[in-house]
Amino acid sequence: MGATLNSKSLAAQKPKVKTKAAIKREALREALWPGSERLIWSRKRNDGFTTIPRLLPLVIHLIRELCHKGNPGNVYLDLWTRVFDEGIVSISDDLACAYAAGYTGTRAERTWREHMLRLAELGFIKIAPQGNREIAHILIVNPILVCASLREHRKDVVPDEWWAAFVHRASEIGAAIPTAEQID
């Protein structure tokens, strides 16, 4: 007796239809760099991808602005490269994470841990321990929600020029910034 296909498996087999915008961008790329498809990283052809917010550069900029000692921005970026759609990252090797974030030497792991705790203090992540490990699991909080909350509750630390750039970029990409009523 043969296996039957359900509608979900049939849908998974159908190729996704390209949007008009995608077709236009592809045509522009090919007009400027003929044959360039083989040169780009494509999540459709390559393993090892994740979805990141288009506002991530501005979020990392804000993190740098809010941290007067060190820069946890690279730690935050590394977390985004490790996360799956469920929003959780499980850490089994602190030293490897420290190295990936650019920290080397005898203080690498300590600096990484301090920056993780600072990101948690700011609200960008939540940390859960496991056994003796202080930092074992990380929840990456929606950065748009975190930035809006920081602006609402700590206006004095979020620069006006950064907020204006953030709001403008969010508008460009169609991202909704939560209102004061939607925060918390």
C-alpha positions as CSV (number, residue, x, y, z in Angstrom):
1,M,0.0,0.0,0.0
2,G,1.5,3.4,-1.0
3,A,1.9,6.4,1.3
4,T,-0.6,9.1,1.0
5,L,0.3,12.8,0.8
6,N,-1.6,15.2,3.0
7,S,-2.2,18.8,1.9
8,K,0.6,20.1,4.2
9,S,3.2,18.0,2.4
10,L,1.9,19.1,-1.0
11,A,2.1,22.7,0.0
12,A,5.7,22.2,1.2
13,Q,6.6,20.8,-2.2
14,K,5.1,23.8,-4.2
15,P,7.7,26.4,-5.0
16,K,7.0,29.8,-3.5
17,V,5.9,32.4,-6.0
18,K,8.3,35.4,-6.2
19,T,6.8,38.8,-5.4
20,K,7.0,41.6,-7.9
21,A,9.5,43.3,-5.7
22,A,11.7,40.2,-5.5
23,I,11.6,39.9,-9.3
24,K,12.5,43.5,-9.7
25,R,15.5,43.3,-7.3
26,E,16.7,40.1,-9.0
27,A,16.5,41.8,-12.4
28,L,18.5,44.8,-11.1
29,R,21.1,42.6,-9.6
30,E,21.5,40.6,-12.9
31,A,21.7,43.9,-14.9
32,L,24.4,45.2,-12.7
33,W,26.3,42.0,-12.1
34,P,25.4,39.4,-14.7
35,G,25.6,35.8,-13.4
36,S,25.8,37.1,-9.8
37,E,23.3,34.6,-8.4
38,R,26.1,32.1,-7.8
39,L,27.9,34.7,-5.7
40,I,25.2,35.5,-3.1
41,W,24.2,33.9,0.1
42,S,20.8,32.5,-0.4
43,R,18.7,31.0,2.4
44,K,17.0,28.9,-0.3
45,R,20.2,27.2,-1.3
46,N,22.4,27.4,1.8
47,D,22.0,25.9,5.2
48,G,22.9,28.0,8.3
49,F,20.7,31.0,8.0
50,T,18.5,32.9,10.4
51,T,16.0,35.6,10.2
52,I,17.1,38.9,11.7
53,P,15.3,42.2,12.2
54,R,16.1,44.9,9.6
55,L,16.3,47.3,12.5
56,L,19.2,45.3,14.0
57,P,22.0,47.8,13.1
58,L,20.1,50.6,14.9
59,V,19.4,48.4,17.8
60,I,23.1,47.5,18.2
61,H,23.8,51.3,17.9
62,L,21.5,51.9,20.8
63,I,23.1,49.2,22.9
64,R,26.5,50.8,22.3
65,E,25.0,54.2,23.3
66,L,23.6,52.8,26.5
67,C,26.7,50.9,27.6
68,H,29.4,53.2,28.8
69,K,31.7,50.3,29.7
70,G,32.4,48.0,26.7
71,N,30.2,47.2,23.8
72,P,27.8,44.2,24.1
73,G,26.6,44.8,20.5
74,N,28.8,42.0,19.2
75,V,27.4,39.6,21.8
76,Y,23.9,40.6,20.8
77,L,24.7,40.1,17.1
78,D,26.2,36.6,17.9
79,L,23.0,35.7,19.7
80,W,20.9,36.6,16.7
81,T,23.1,34.3,14.5
82,R,22.4,31.4,16.9
83,V,18.6,31.9,17.4
84,F,15.9,29.8,15.8
85,D,12.3,30.9,15.2
86,E,11.3,30.0,18.7
87,G,13.5,32.8,20.1
88,I,15.6,30.7,22.4
89,V,19.4,30.1,22.3
90,S,21.0,27.4,24.5
91,I,24.6,28.0,25.4
92,S,26.9,25.1,26.0
93,D,30.3,26.8,25.5
94,D,30.7,30.3,26.9
95,L,34.2,30.5,25.6
96,A,33.2,29.7,22.0
97,C,30.5,32.4,22.3
98,A,33.0,34.9,23.7
99,Y,35.4,34.2,20.8
100,A,32.6,34.5,18.2
101,A,31.7,38.0,19.7
102,G,35.4,39.0,19.3
103,Y,36.7,38.5,22.8
104,T,40.1,36.8,23.3
105,G,42.6,36.5,26.1
106,T,42.2,35.8,29.7
107,R,39.2,38.1,30.3
108,A,37.2,36.9,27.2
109,E,34.7,34.7,29.1
110,R,34.3,37.2,31.9
111,T,33.7,40.1,29.4
112,W,31.2,38.0,27.5
113,R,29.3,37.2,30.7
114,E,29.3,40.8,31.9
115,H,27.9,41.9,28.5
116,M,25.2,39.2,28.6
117,L,24.1,40.4,32.0
118,R,24.1,44.0,30.7
119,L,21.9,43.0,27.8
120,A,19.5,41.3,30.2
121,E,19.5,44.3,32.5
122,L,18.5,46.5,29.5
123,G,15.7,44.0,28.6
124,F,17.1,42.8,25.2
125,I,17.4,39.2,26.5
126,K,16.2,37.0,29.4
127,I,18.6,34.5,30.9
128,A,17.8,31.2,32.5
129,P,20.3,29.0,34.4
130,Q,20.8,25.3,34.2
131,G,22.5,23.5,37.1
132,N,25.7,25.3,37.8
133,R,25.6,27.3,34.6
134,E,24.5,30.8,35.3
135,I,23.8,31.5,31.6
136,A,22.4,28.4,29.9
137,H,19.4,29.5,28.0
138,I,18.6,32.9,26.5
139,L,15.3,34.3,25.3
140,I,15.8,37.0,22.7
141,V,13.1,39.6,23.3
142,N,11.6,41.4,20.3
143,P,14.0,44.4,19.9
144,I,11.3,46.7,18.7
145,L,9.4,46.1,21.9
146,V,12.5,46.6,24.0
147,C,13.5,49.9,22.2
148,A,9.9,51.2,22.5
149,S,9.9,50.3,26.2
150,L,13.2,52.0,26.8
151,R,12.0,55.1,25.1
152,E,8.7,55.1,27.1
153,H,10.2,54.4,30.5
154,R,13.7,55.8,30.2
155,K,13.5,58.7,27.7
156,D,16.6,60.3,29.3
157,V,18.8,57.4,28.0
158,V,17.5,57.0,24.5
159,P,18.8,59.9,22.4
160,D,16.3,61.8,20.4
161,E,18.3,61.6,17.2
162,W,18.5,57.8,17.5
163,W,14.8,57.6,18.2
164,A,14.0,59.7,15.1
165,A,16.3,57.4,12.9
166,F,14.7,54.3,14.4
167,V,11.1,55.5,13.8
168,H,12.0,56.5,10.2
169,R,13.6,53.2,9.4
170,A,10.7,51.3,11.0
171,S,8.4,53.2,8.8
172,E,10.5,52.4,5.7
173,I,10.3,48.6,6.4
174,G,6.7,48.6,7.6
175,A,7.5,47.7,11.2
176,A,5.0,48.7,13.8
177,I,6.3,50.4,16.9
178,P,4.2,49.5,20.0
179,T,2.3,52.3,21.7
180,A,2.7,53.1,25.4
181,E,-0.5,51.0,26.0
182,Q,1.0,48.0,24.3
183,I,4.3,48.0,26.2
184,D,4.6,45.8,29.3
